[in-house]
Amino acid sequence: MKNFLKHTGVFLVPVVLVFIGVEYFYQTTVSNYSYKHEMIKKNYDQVETLILGDSHAFFGINPDYLSTKAFNISNISQSLYFDQLLFEKHVDSMPALRNVVITLGYYSLSQLENTKEDTWRKYFYHQQMELDVPMISSVDIRKYSLGLTRRFDKSLTLFQKYIENGTIIDCNADGWGTYYNKSADEDLIVQSQVTAKRHEDFLVDFEENLARLKSIIRYCEKINCKVFLVDMPVHPSYLNALNPVKLQKITLSCKTLTNEYPNTTYIDLRRDQRLENADLYDPDHLNHKGAKKYTKIINEHISTFKK
């Protein structure tokens, strides 16, 4: 028995030490989540335009090219569930807020809460953005330990990135994602098929996410704030590989919101003819060139929209 305990202890000691190291890394290293949280608080009094959404907003809307002081609090795979939580947390601290921009992708309105994309990210929103996340149980140990939220190989990759770059922050001080800085180097037609297949969830029930959008829009009405729902430009081959019935329902849902709420408009850039391959990082994301181009286009809509 003593030998068993001894050998068990010898095995567990390095495991425990590795876990402590991973936990320390997550608790002390500034990430996109913690960085954005601190930067928006520093800019509360100046922010006039708040940008919400997933990676399409993160990489595609650059506050430098908006005529109002803007902050991009979007993030990769950020769902409307977290858009609403972030909006509700910060909106009352931004006295100058006049515009809210929300990007909507193919899966935005149908995405269920607490599914694949939220399995580990929800804990980072809770710990590093100080969000009360209802989907996390109070007895879930990962609520208190980020080291338990991801597979070890994912954590190791992130640590290697930190060693190489000295940071794991992928955005600038205004929250815009900075590393999609080249044009697509693969066949966009082939890549479009793969991406479209990955994004298909076979869901067309938008009720929960429309309720989240309506909650944001109604609060914006109260504070005299305009809302811009933006369908970002994508490669035609990607679009053609998607379910046309669902696309039509997305468009109809957004138009219905604009008809119901005078403070809201829908900017449909999905099939925008000004898009060039050189604007794209991949079939459904803009690169730096595309972000500059389309942020200016979005700015024109914001500047000319009248309630």
C-alpha positions as CSV (number, residue, x, y, z in Angstrom):
1,M,0.0,0.0,0.0
2,K,2.8,2.4,0.9
3,N,4.5,1.7,-2.5
4,F,1.2,2.4,-4.3
5,L,0.7,5.7,-2.5
6,K,4.4,6.6,-3.2
7,H,4.0,5.9,-6.9
8,T,0.7,7.8,-7.0
9,G,2.3,10.8,-5.4
10,V,5.2,10.7,-7.8
11,F,2.8,10.7,-10.7
12,L,0.5,13.4,-9.3
13,V,3.1,16.0,-8.3
14,P,4.1,17.0,-11.8
15,V,0.4,16.9,-12.9
16,V,-0.5,19.3,-10.1
17,L,2.5,21.5,-10.9
18,V,1.5,21.7,-14.5
19,F,-2.1,22.6,-13.6
20,I,-0.9,25.3,-11.2
21,G,1.3,26.7,-14.0
22,V,-1.6,26.7,-16.5
23,E,-3.9,28.3,-14.0
24,Y,-1.3,31.0,-13.2
25,F,-0.9,31.7,-16.9
26,Y,-4.6,32.3,-17.4
27,Q,-5.0,34.3,-14.3
28,T,-2.1,36.7,-14.9
29,T,-1.8,37.0,-18.7
30,V,-3.8,39.7,-20.4
31,S,-6.1,38.3,-23.1
32,N,-8.5,39.8,-25.6
33,Y,-11.2,39.4,-23.0
34,S,-9.5,41.1,-20.1
35,Y,-7.9,43.8,-22.4
36,K,-11.2,44.8,-23.9
37,H,-12.8,44.9,-20.5
38,E,-10.2,47.3,-19.2
39,M,-10.1,49.5,-22.3
40,I,-13.8,50.0,-22.6
41,K,-13.9,51.1,-18.9
42,K,-11.1,53.6,-19.6
43,N,-13.2,55.0,-22.6
44,Y,-16.6,55.1,-21.0
45,D,-17.0,58.8,-21.2
46,Q,-15.9,59.1,-24.9
47,V,-17.6,56.1,-26.6
48,E,-20.2,57.2,-29.1
49,T,-20.5,54.0,-31.1
50,L,-20.4,50.5,-29.6
51,I,-19.6,47.6,-31.9
52,L,-21.0,44.2,-31.0
53,G,-20.8,40.9,-32.8
54,D,-18.6,37.9,-33.7
55,S,-15.4,37.6,-35.7
56,H,-17.0,39.4,-38.7
57,A,-17.1,42.6,-36.5
58,F,-13.9,41.8,-34.7
59,F,-11.8,41.8,-37.9
60,G,-14.2,43.7,-40.2
61,I,-15.1,47.0,-38.4
62,N,-12.1,49.2,-37.6
63,P,-13.0,52.1,-35.3
64,D,-10.3,54.2,-36.9
65,Y,-12.5,54.7,-39.9
66,L,-15.7,55.8,-38.1
67,S,-16.3,59.5,-37.7
68,T,-17.4,59.0,-34.1
69,K,-15.4,57.7,-31.1
70,A,-16.0,53.9,-31.3
71,F,-15.1,50.8,-29.3
72,N,-15.3,47.3,-30.8
73,I,-16.2,44.9,-28.0
74,S,-16.9,42.0,-30.4
75,N,-14.9,38.8,-30.2
76,I,-14.4,35.6,-32.1
77,S,-17.5,33.4,-32.0
78,Q,-19.3,35.9,-29.8
79,S,-23.0,35.0,-29.8
80,L,-26.0,37.4,-29.4
81,Y,-26.3,35.9,-25.9
82,F,-23.0,37.6,-24.9
83,D,-23.7,40.7,-27.0
84,Q,-26.7,41.3,-24.8
85,L,-24.8,40.6,-21.6
86,L,-22.0,42.9,-22.6
87,F,-24.4,45.6,-23.7
88,E,-26.4,45.5,-20.5
89,K,-23.2,45.6,-18.4
90,H,-21.7,48.7,-20.0
91,V,-24.5,50.8,-21.6
92,D,-25.4,52.8,-18.5
93,S,-21.7,53.8,-18.0
94,M,-21.5,55.4,-21.5
95,P,-23.2,58.8,-21.4
96,A,-22.1,59.7,-24.9
97,L,-23.4,56.5,-26.6
98,R,-25.4,57.3,-29.7
99,N,-24.9,54.3,-32.0
100,V,-24.8,50.5,-31.5
101,V,-23.6,48.4,-34.4
102,I,-24.3,44.6,-34.3
103,T,-23.1,42.3,-37.0
104,L,-25.2,39.3,-38.0
105,G,-23.8,36.3,-39.7
106,Y,-25.5,33.3,-41.2
107,Y,-25.7,31.5,-37.9
108,S,-26.2,34.5,-35.5
109,L,-30.0,34.3,-35.2
110,S,-30.2,30.6,-34.9
111,Q,-27.2,30.0,-32.6
112,L,-28.3,28.2,-29.4
113,E,-26.8,29.2,-26.1
114,N,-24.3,27.0,-24.3
115,T,-23.4,25.0,-27.4
116,K,-20.1,24.3,-29.1
117,E,-18.7,27.8,-29.3
118,D,-19.6,28.6,-25.7
119,T,-18.2,25.5,-24.0
120,W,-15.0,27.3,-22.8
121,R,-15.5,30.9,-23.8
122,K,-18.3,31.5,-21.3
123,Y,-15.8,31.1,-18.4
124,F,-13.5,33.8,-19.8
125,Y,-16.5,36.2,-20.2
126,H,-17.3,35.5,-16.6
127,Q,-13.8,35.8,-15.1
128,Q,-12.1,38.2,-17.4
129,M,-15.0,40.5,-18.5
130,E,-16.8,40.3,-15.1
131,L,-20.0,39.1,-16.6
132,D,-22.7,37.3,-14.6
133,V,-23.3,34.4,-17.0
134,P,-26.5,32.6,-16.2
135,M,-25.6,29.5,-18.2
136,I,-22.8,28.7,-15.8
137,S,-23.8,26.7,-12.8
138,S,-22.7,27.9,-9.4
139,V,-21.3,24.4,-8.7
140,D,-19.3,24.2,-11.9
141,I,-15.7,24.2,-10.8
142,R,-14.6,25.7,-14.1
143,K,-16.4,28.9,-13.0
144,Y,-13.5,29.4,-10.6
145,S,-10.6,27.8,-12.6
146,L,-9.8,28.8,-16.1
147,G,-7.1,26.1,-16.2
148,L,-9.8,23.5,-16.4
149,T,-11.7,25.1,-19.3
150,R,-9.6,24.0,-22.2
151,R,-7.7,21.0,-23.4
152,F,-4.0,21.0,-22.4
153,D,-2.8,21.2,-26.0
154,K,-4.9,24.3,-26.6
155,S,-3.4,25.9,-23.5
156,L,0.1,24.9,-24.6
157,T,-0.4,26.5,-28.0
158,L,-1.5,29.7,-26.4
159,F,1.5,29.6,-24.1
160,Q,3.8,29.1,-27.0
161,K,2.2,32.1,-28.7
162,Y,2.9,34.2,-25.6
163,I,6.6,33.1,-25.6
164,E,7.0,34.0,-29.3
165,N,5.1,37.3,-29.2
166,G,5.2,38.4,-25.6
167,T,1.4,38.8,-25.7
168,I,-1.7,36.9,-26.6
169,I,-3.7,40.1,-27.3
170,D,-4.9,40.1,-30.9
171,C,-6.6,43.5,-31.0
172,N,-5.7,47.2,-30.8
173,A,-6.8,49.7,-28.1
174,D,-10.1,50.2,-29.8
175,G,-10.9,46.5,-29.8
176,W,-10.3,45.8,-33.5
177,G,-8.7,42.4,-34.4
178,T,-5.4,43.1,-36.0
179,Y,-4.0,39.9,-37.4
180,Y,-6.1,39.3,-40.5
181,N,-3.7,41.4,-42.5
182,K,-3.3,39.5,-45.8
183,S,-5.5,38.5,-48.7
184,A,-6.9,35.0,-49.0
185,D,-4.1,32.7,-50.3
186,E,-6.3,29.7,-51.0
187,D,-9.0,29.0,-53.6
188,L,-11.9,30.9,-52.3
189,I,-14.4,28.8,-54.2
190,V,-13.2,25.6,-52.7
191,Q,-12.8,27.2,-49.3
192,S,-16.3,28.6,-49.4
193,Q,-17.8,25.1,-49.7
194,V,-15.9,23.9,-46.6
195,T,-16.8,27.1,-44.6
196,A,-20.4,27.0,-45.5
197,K,-20.7,23.3,-44.4
198,R,-19.1,24.1,-41.1
199,H,-21.5,27.0,-40.5
200,E,-24.6,25.0,-41.2
201,D,-26.6,24.3,-38.1
202,F,-29.9,23.3,-39.8
203,L,-31.8,25.6,-37.5
204,V,-34.3,28.3,-38.5
205,D,-35.8,29.1,-35.1
206,F,-34.8,32.7,-34.4
207,E,-37.1,33.4,-31.5
208,E,-34.6,33.6,-28.7
209,N,-32.0,35.7,-30.5
210,L,-34.6,38.0,-31.9
211,A,-35.8,38.6,-28.3
212,R,-32.2,39.5,-27.4
213,L,-32.0,42.0,-30.3
214,K,-35.3,43.5,-29.3
215,S,-34.1,43.9,-25.7
216,I,-31.1,45.9,-26.9
217,I,-33.1,47.9,-29.4
218,R,-35.8,48.9,-26.9
219,Y,-33.2,50.0,-24.4
220,C,-31.5,52.0,-27.1
221,E,-34.8,53.7,-27.8
222,K,-35.0,54.9,-24.2
223,I,-31.6,56.5,-24.4
224,N,-32.0,58.0,-27.8
225,C,-29.5,55.6,-29.4
226,K,-29.6,54.2,-33.0
227,V,-29.1,50.6,-33.8
228,F,-27.4,49.3,-37.0
229,L,-27.8,45.6,-37.9
230,V,-25.0,44.8,-40.3
231,D,-24.8,41.8,-42.6
232,M,-21.2,41.9,-43.6
233,P,-19.9,41.2,-47.1
234,V,-18.9,37.6,-48.0
235,H,-17.5,35.8,-51.1
236,P,-20.4,34.9,-53.5
237,S,-19.4,31.2,-53.5
238,Y,-19.8,31.1,-49.8
239,L,-23.2,32.7,-50.0
240,N,-24.3,30.4,-52.8
241,A,-23.5,27.4,-50.7
242,L,-25.8,28.5,-47.9
243,N,-29.5,27.6,-47.4
244,P,-31.4,30.3,-49.4
245,V,-34.5,29.8,-47.4
246,K,-32.6,30.6,-44.2
247,L,-30.9,33.6,-45.8
248,Q,-34.3,35.0,-46.8
249,K,-35.6,34.5,-43.3
250,I,-32.6,36.4,-41.9
251,T,-33.2,39.3,-44.3
252,L,-37.0,39.3,-43.5
253,S,-36.3,39.2,-39.8
254,C,-34.0,42.2,-39.9
255,K,-36.3,44.2,-42.1
256,T,-39.2,43.4,-39.7
257,L,-37.1,44.8,-36.9
258,T,-36.4,48.0,-38.8
259,N,-40.1,48.4,-39.6
260,E,-41.0,47.9,-35.9
261,Y,-38.4,50.1,-34.4
262,P,-37.7,53.5,-36.0
263,N,-34.3,53.8,-34.3
264,T,-33.1,50.7,-36.1
265,T,-31.8,50.1,-39.7
266,Y,-30.5,47.1,-41.5
267,I,-27.3,47.5,-43.6
268,D,-27.3,44.5,-46.0
269,L,-23.8,44.2,-47.4
270,R,-24.1,40.4,-48.0
271,R,-24.0,40.7,-51.8
272,D,-22.3,44.0,-52.0
273,Q,-20.9,44.5,-55.6
274,R,-18.0,46.6,-54.4
275,L,-16.4,43.5,-52.7
276,E,-13.1,42.3,-54.3
277,N,-11.2,39.2,-53.5
278,A,-8.4,41.4,-52.3
279,D,-10.7,42.6,-49.5
280,L,-11.0,39.1,-48.1
281,Y,-8.9,37.1,-45.6
282,D,-11.1,34.1,-46.2
283,P,-14.6,33.5,-47.7
284,D,-16.5,35.2,-44.9
285,H,-13.9,37.6,-43.2
286,L,-12.5,40.9,-44.3
287,N,-8.7,41.6,-44.1
288,H,-7.2,45.0,-43.2
289,K,-7.9,46.4,-46.7
290,G,-11.5,45.2,-46.6
291,A,-12.1,46.4,-43.1
292,K,-11.0,49.9,-44.0
293,K,-13.2,49.9,-47.1
294,Y,-16.3,48.6,-45.4
295,T,-16.0,50.5,-42.2
296,K,-16.1,53.6,-44.3
297,I,-19.2,52.3,-46.0
298,I,-20.8,51.5,-42.7
299,N,-19.8,55.0,-41.5
300,E,-21.7,56.5,-44.4
301,H,-24.9,54.7,-43.3
302,I,-24.4,55.7,-39.7
303,S,-23.9,59.4,-40.7
304,T,-26.9,59.6,-43.0
305,F,-29.4,57.5,-41.0
306,K,-32.3,59.6,-39.7
307,K,-34.8,58.4,-37.2
